[in-house]
Amino acid sequence: MKSLKSLLSVLALVAFAAAPALRAQVAPVTPATETSHHRGHHGEHLKKLTKTLGLTDAQAAQIKPILKDAKQAKHTLKSDTTLAKKDRHEKMKEIRQSHTAQILAILTPDQQAKFKAIRGQHKHKRGSA
């Protein structure tokens, strides 16, 4: 009788300990979609820019591949383990500047001023000058 209670206690303890792992295995997996944070960040960014700057459909169509290219370039750079941290930082800065210049070339003067103001706010939040 005592060994039966011990066995049941051990089984209960194992079941209790294994429950989170079992729940994790059966949790539904949501596929990454175009609007998810990591996959479609440029899509969300484009929506914000369109709303904030009042982009035309033509401007949005021109900016979309620029944002996509910037995302890919940043991802490639982050994956490059051969660069020193300082070099990676400099390259990232170059990528940002290049893509910003491409976007500015598409905008009207009023939109450019708004865009620069937004960029300034982001730099301030990141702690950059």
N, C-alpha and C positions, 0 to 999 in steps of 0.2 A: 504494500500500500504506500509506504514511504517513497519507494523508488518510482511509483506511478506519479505521485505528486511532484517529485523532483523532475521527472521527464516532462510533465505538463508545464511546469514552471519554466524549464529551459526552452520548450517549444514556444511558449507565450513570449518569452524574452526575445527569441530569434525572430518571431513574426513581427513583434513591435519594432525591432531594430531594422528589419528589412522593408517595412512599409514605405518609408520615403523613397527608397530605391525603386520599388515596384511602381509607385505612383509616377515617378519620373519616366519610367519606361513606357507607360501607357498614356502619358500626357500628349495631347494633340500637338503636332508639329505644324506651325503655320509657315508656309513657304514665303520667302522674301518676295515682295512685290515691288513694282516700280515706285510705289509711294512709301516704302519702308525707309527708315532713316539712312541706312548704309547704302542701299541699292539705288534709291531714287532721290538722293539728296539734291542733285542738281535740278530735278523736277520741282521740288518744293522751293528751292532757291529761286527758280525762274518764276514761280507763281508769286512769291513775295515781291520780286523785282517788278513784275508786271503790274501788280496792284500799287506798290509804292511809287513807281516812276511813271505809271500810266503808259506802259509800252503798247505799241500797236502790235497787231498780229505779225506783221512783217518783221518788226524788231525782235519780237520774242522768237520767231523762227530762226533769225540770224544768231541770236545769243545762245539758244539751246545747245548747238554743237560746241560752242566755245566752253560752256560750263561742263559739258560732258568730257571734252578734251582735258580741261583743267583737272577734273576729278581723276581721270585715268593717269595723267602725268604725276599727280600727287601720290596716287596709289603705287605707281611704279617706283617713284623715288623712295617712298617709305619701305618698300620691299628690298631696296638695294642695301645690302649689308656691307658693301665694300667701302662706302663713304664714311668719313668721319662725321661726327655730329655737327660740327661747325660747317663743313662742306654741304651737308644735307640741308642745314638751315639756310645757307646762302642760295642753294638751288631752289628751295621752296619759295624763297623770296622772289627769285627771278621768275618762277612759274606764275606766281601771283601777279607780279608787275606786268608780265606779258599778256596775260589774259584780261587783266583790268584795262590795259591799253586797247585791246581788241574790242572790249565792250564799250568803252568810252567813245570809240570811233563810230559806233552805231547810234549813240544817243544824241538827242538835241541838246543845245546849251543848257536849258533849264533842267533836263534830266541828268546831265552831267554834274551839275551843281548838287542836285539831290543825292546822286550816287556817291559823290565824293564826301558828302556829309555823312552818309550811312557808313562808308568805309572808315571815316574818322572816328565814328562812335565805336565801331568794332575794334579798331586799334586801341582806343582808350580802354575798352573792356579787357582786352588781352594784356594791357600793361605796356604796349609798345608806344613809342613816340611818334 
